[in-house]
């Protein structure tokens, strides 16, 4: 295994923990996150005067010289595949993709090929991130298989580290568009009675809970109010459908980014997404209020009606503010048109 050695001198007033001190003092171009440093420690790759430092919580002092052995990235076992990609933006450090419905982001036991990573390996060639010790595109966030929309992927280690930090600090701008059952309105007393739900100025619904894996179904997330991970979603009505109104196009934005967050939060508030079999199921809609065309479109919609429409972040290398938008895919456009037509459509 080929190794690169890096020597780091601990500067004045270091944090008490070794991992925090190293994270502060390693050169930015090394792109070593605390998580990566912790793994290198566990592997015996971090030493002081020849002694291995394996405890991230270990003490460190000003002037200490810490040697870090960094393994060169190994080739990934994942194979490249010539799969078309809709590239919104690309440079030497990152690439922004408009992911289609049905594409899984990363290979898993049930989906060993045909993923975004397979496509990126073919598209990017040798310009791949080595973060984590594996030569592969730097996946820093995901969207579900049946959710469409924008993803940013790191091509360089520096970009991977910088983007991961922004996602960790929740500074990335992420707006989604969704079609849900019901209309999440502040005037609805039922919604106001749901724990964790309140309304802000402008009729914006704010959902604040903890999220964790479901106790009995590991493929689902569950809403908690103790334990789990903090999650905040905001929802704004864009357009309501039906007479009386029974569904809505909404805009959702994430303060945090947890697995299935929008889907499980809207279901918790009583406004599950049309087509979402995991969290909502299919509700019965009346032809008198929505029309035959709208009811049929909602009933037959084959996936959760959710699209990652806006993605904004600071370029991790140039410092430029980046913001991208992706229009709704055709299936959601047709769903909205059918519901918009109403009883007379």
Long-range contacts (C-beta under 8 A, 24 or more apart in sequence): 1-71, 1-72, 2-71, 2-72, 3-45, 3-69, 3-70, 3-71, 3-72, 4-69, 4-70, 4-71, 4-72, 5-67, 5-68, 5-69, 5-70, 6-30, 6-67, 6-68, 6-70, 7-65, 7-66, 7-67, 7-68, 8-65, 8-66, 8-67, 8-68, 9-63, 9-64, 9-65, 9-66, 10-60, 10-61, 10-62, 10-63, 10-64, 10-65, 10-66, 11-62, 12-62, 13-62, 14-60, 14-61, 14-62, 16-59, 16-60, 17-56, 17-57, 17-58, 17-60, 18-46, 18-53, 18-55, 18-56, 18-57, 18-58, 18-59, 18-60, 18-66, 19-56, 19-57, 21-60, 22-46, 22-60, 22-66, 22-68, 26-68, 28-158, 29-158, 30-70, 31-131, 31-156, 31-157, 31-158, 31-160, 31-161, 31-162, 32-68, 32-70, 32-161, 33-131, 33-161, 33-164, 33-165, 36-131, 36-132, 37-68, 39-132, 39-133, 40-68, 40-69, 40-70, 45-69, 45-70, 45-71, 71-133, 72-130, 73-128, 73-129, 73-130, 73-133, 73-134, 73-135, 74-133, 74-134, 74-135, 75-135, 76-121, 76-134, 76-135, 76-136, 78-107, 78-115, 78-117, 78-118, 78-121, 78-136, 79-113, 79-118, 79-121, 80-118, 80-121, 80-122, 81-113, 81-114, 81-118, 81-119, 81-121, 81-122, 82-119, 82-122, 83-114, 83-118, 83-119, 83-122, 84-119, 85-116, 85-119, 85-120, 85-123, 87-123, 88-150, 88-324, 88-326, 89-322, 89-324, 92-127, 92-155, 92-156, 93-154, 93-155, 93-156, 93-158, 93-159, 93-315, 93-316, 93-317, 94-152, 94-153, 94-154, 94-155, 94-156, 94-159, 94-163, 94-315, 94-316, 95-120, 95-123, 95-124, 95-137, 95-152, 95-153, 95-155, 96-150, 96-151, 96-152, 96-153, 96-311, 96-322, 96-324, 97-150, 97-151, 97-152, 97-153, 98-148, 98-149, 98-150, 98-326, 99-143, 99-147, 99-148, 99-149, 99-150, 99-151, 99-308, 100-148, 100-329, 101-145, 101-146, 101-147, 101-148, 101-303, 101-329, 101-331, 102-145, 102-146, 103-145, 104-145, 105-139, 105-142, 105-143, 105-145, 105-151, 106-139, 106-142, 111-145, 116-151, 116-153, 120-153, 124-155, 127-155, 127-156, 128-155, 129-154, 129-155, 129-156, 129-157, 129-159, 129-160, 130-157, 131-157, 131-160, 131-161, 138-163, 138-164, 140-164, 140-167, 141-167, 141-172, 141-257, 143-308, 144-260, 144-263, 144-304, 144-306, 146-303, 146-304, 147-303, 147-304, 147-306, 147-307, 147-308, 148-306, 148-307, 148-308, 148-326, 148-329, 148-332, 149-176, 149-307, 149-308, 149-309, 149-311, 149-326, 150-308, 150-309, 150-310, 150-311, 150-324, 150-325, 150-326, 151-308, 151-311, 152-311, 152-313, 154-316, 156-317, 158-316, 158-317, 159-316, 159-317, 161-316, 162-314, 162-316, 162-317, 163-313, 163-316, 165-316, 166-313, 166-314, 166-316, 167-257, 170-254, 170-255, 170-256, 170-257, 171-313, 171-314, 172-257, 172-311, 172-312, 172-313, 173-253, 173-310, 173-311, 173-312, 173-313, 173-323, 174-253, 174-254, 174-257, 174-308, 174-310, 174-311, 174-312, 175-251, 175-252, 175-253, 175-308, 175-309, 175-310, 176-251, 176-252, 176-253, 176-254, 176-262, 176-306, 176-307, 176-308, 176-309, 177-238, 177-249, 177-250, 177-251, 177-252, 177-306, 177-307, 177-309, 177-328, 177-332, 178-249, 178-250, 178-251, 178-252, 178-262, 178-266, 178-273, 178-304, 178-305, 178-306, 178-307, 179-247, 179-248, 179-249, 179-250, 179-273, 179-274, 179-305, 179-332, 179-335, 179-336, 179-339, 180-247, 180-248, 180-250, 180-266, 180-271, 180-272, 180-273, 180-274, 180-305, 181-246, 181-247, 181-271, 181-272, 181-273, 181-274, 181-280, 181-283, 181-285, 182-246, 182-247, 182-248, 182-270, 182-271, 183-237, 183-240, 183-245, 183-246, 183-247, 183-248, 183-271, 184-235, 184-237, 184-248, 184-250, 184-266, 184-269, 184-271, 185-237, 190-270, 191-269, 191-270, 191-271, 194-268, 194-269, 194-270, 195-225, 196-223, 196-225, 196-268, 197-268, 197-269, 200-234, 202-236, 203-236, 203-237, 204-234, 204-235, 204-236, 205-234, 205-235, 205-236, 205-269, 206-232, 206-233, 206-234, 206-235, 207-231, 207-232, 207-233, 207-234, 207-235, 207-265, 207-266, 207-268, 207-269, 208-232, 209-265, 209-268, 211-258, 211-259, 211-260, 211-261, 211-264, 219-278, 220-260, 220-264, 220-278, 220-279, 221-258, 221-259, 221-260, 221-261, 221-264, 222-264, 223-264, 223-265, 223-268, 229-256, 229-258, 230-256, 231-256, 231-258, 231-261, 231-265, 232-256, 233-261, 233-262, 233-265, 233-266, 235-266, 235-269, 235-271, 239-336, 239-340, 241-290, 241-294, 241-336, 241-339, 241-340, 241-342, 242-285, 242-289, 242-290, 242-294, 242-339, 242-342, 243-289, 243-342, 243-343, 244-289, 246-285, 246-286, 246-289, 246-290, 247-274, 247-285, 247-290, 247-294, 247-298, 247-339, 249-336, 251-309, 262-306, 263-304, 263-306, 273-304, 273-305, 273-306, 274-298, 274-301, 274-304, 274-305, 274-335, 275-301, 275-302, 275-303, 275-304, 275-305, 276-303, 276-304, 276-305, 276-306, 278-304, 287-343, 288-343, 289-343, 290-339, 290-342, 290-343, 291-338, 291-341, 291-342, 291-343, 291-344, 291-345, 293-338, 293-341, 293-345, 294-338, 294-339, 294-340, 294-341, 294-342, 294-345, 296-338, 297-334, 297-335, 297-338, 297-339, 298-335, 298-338, 298-339, 301-331, 301-335, 302-331, 303-331, 305-332, 305-335, 307-332
